[in-house]
Amino acid sequence: GYTYVADNSSGNALDRLRNASKYSGPLPVNVAGPAQRSDSSCDARREVTPLTNNVSAIKRGIRNMYAEGWTNIANGAAWGFRLISPNAPFTQGRAYDAPNTTKAMVILTDGMQTMGGAAGSFNSGYSPFGFMGEPALQGKTRLSGKNVKQALDRKLAQVCEAAKAKDIVIYTITFELKDKSTQDMMRACATDSAKYFDAASAAELSPVFKEIAGSLGELR
């Protein structure tokens, strides 16, 4: 979690969080107990692959991916939106109104949205939407594990609506998932109900992607 041990800084939890030594360079030698910088979970294997027609680069990016931690569909969808956008931080995407262009996203999940709790001032590890102990996810309300899924679900709905407003075609897939609320949420995220798929097994997943590929071919 983010309960900081002795780290050569003083002040309240937020002051210590802002201590730059946590994010670069070696940890202080006199740290007592287990030590972990806030960026310790980041490495090059987690970097997304920008839009490219280089098949080798795409396959390399897929090979380097691995699953770990909690399920944050909203964040994944937001990064997908950014990747096909013509705007920074990725600028490989064509303009939204470019001729003969169809932008599409496939959003797949095998679980409901979660965010791990932890002891300390912020109630959790750091997420793309901040800490559970901060109000970033839900207005002025401090989150707890009980209502974090609802807050993340609202974030996903916002991403889906923003993408649809740009005429991005959205396909969604639930894989080996039995949670009805998440299934309903993913169905609502899709451009229309025909673009939502529920694959109960790996055997059902391959035909889903083939159908999506055929649909994209028709759109072009």
N, C-alpha and C positions, 0 to 999 in steps of 0.2 A: 504494500500500500504506500501511502504518501505521508506516513508519520515519520518526519525526518529526525534522524539521530544527530549527534553532535557533528556539526559541519563548518565550524569556524565562522558562524554567522549568528546573529541574535535578532530578536524581534518576534512578532507574532507569526502564525503559520503562513500568512500570505507574504510577509516580508522574506521569510526563509525560502519560500517557493521561488521568489524572484532572484535569489542568489545565483548569479551567473555561473559559479563554479560547478553547479550541479549539471550543467548542460555541455560543458566542454572541458577538456583537459583531465588530468588524473584527479581522483577523489582525494580529499585531505588524508594524510597518513594517520591522523589520530582519531579517525572515525571509529566509534565504538559500536560493535554489533554489525549485523548484515548491512551492506551498503549497496545502494542502487541509484544511479542517476535517473532523472526523469525521462531521458531519451534512450534508456538502455534497451528498450524493446524495438528500436529502429535499426534497420540495416538495409543494404542495397537490395536484398531479395524481396523486400516489401514494396519496392518502387513499381509504379504502374508503367506499362509500355505505351508511349504515345501512339497516335494513329500512324500507321505505316503500311505499305504494301510489300514490305520485306518479310517473307514467310518465315525465314530462319529466325529473325528477331522476334516474331510473334511466338513461335514454338519455344524459343529460349525463355521468353517471359513466362509462358505457361509452365515450363519445367521448373522454373525457380519459385513458383508460387507454392505456398503451404498454408494450411489452416491452423489457426491458434487463437485462443482467447475467446472473446464474447462475440455475439452476433449483432452487427449494426448494419442493417439493410439500408437505412437512410443514408449513412455515410458512403456506402458503396455506390448507391444510386447517384449521389451528388457528384462523386468522382467520375462516374460514367458520363454524366451530363457535362462536366467540365472537359472531358477528353474530346467529345465531339463538337464542343463549342468552338467558334473561331476566336474566342477571347482568351487572354492570359488566365491561368498560367500555361495553358496549352494552346497553341495557335495553328496546329496542323489542320483543324477542321475548316471546311468551306463555310462561306457565309450562309446564314439560315435561308436566304432567298436566292441562293445560287441556282441557276437553271440545271435541270436534269439531275437534281440531288435529292436523295431521301436520307434523312438521318434517323437512325433507329437504335434502341437500347434493348438488351435482354437482361432482365434482373432475375436472378435465381437465388433462392434461399432454401436451406434444409432445416431451418429452425426459427422460432419466434425471436424477436429482438430482446436482447439482454444487455445488462451493464453491471459489472461486478462491484459489489460493495467492499469496503475495506475500513479498518479502524483508522481513526485520525480526524483531523479537522475538516476534511473535505468529503468524507463518507465513501470514497471510491478511488480507484486509479483514474488517471487522466484519460478523457475520451475526446473525440473531435468536437463535442459540444460542451467541453469543460468537465467539471466535477459534479457529482450528485449533490454535494453540499453547496453549490452555487446556483443561482437562479436562471442560468442561461437556457436551460431546456424548457422551463415552465414558468415564464413570467417571474413573479416575485416569490414563488413557492419553492422551498428547498425540497429536492427530490429524495425519495427513499426507494429501496428496492421494490416496494409495493406498487409504486405508480410510474416507475421509469419506463416500462414497456409502453404505456399509454402515451407518454411524452415522445418517445422515439417514433411511435406509429404516426403521431401528428407531424413530426419532421419529415417522414417519408411521404406522407400525403402532400406536403408542401412542395417537395422536390418533384413528385410526379405531376402535379398541376403546373408547375413552372416549365417542365419539359414539354408537356402537352401544348402549352401556350406558344411554344416555339415550333409547333407542328412536328415534334419528334415522335416517331412511332415507338410505342413501348410494348414489349412482350414480357410477361412475367411467368415465372415457373416456381411452384413449390415442389420440393423433392423429399420424398419419404417424410412428409410432415402431416400431422393429424390435428394440429391446432386450428380450429375453425376460424377464430378471429384473425389469425395471420393469413389464412387462405382468402378470407373475404377482403382483407386489406390489399393483398396482392392482386386480386381480381379487380378491385376498384382502381388500382394503380395503372393497370393495363389500358391501352388506348380504347379497347372495347372488350367485351366478355370473350369473344372468339380468340383473343390474343393472350388469354390466361390459360395456363396448362398446369395440371396437377399430375406429377409423375410419382407413382407410389413405389417404384423400384428403379434400379439402374437399367433394367431391360426396357422400361417405358421411356427412359430419358432420351435415348438415341433417336427414336422416331419423332420426338418432340422437336429436337434441333433440326431434323430433316424437314419437318413441316414449316418451321420458321424460315429456313433457308429458301424453301420453295416460295413462301409468301413474299419474302424480300425480293426474290427474282421477279415476281409479278408486279411488285410496286415500281420496279425500275422500268 
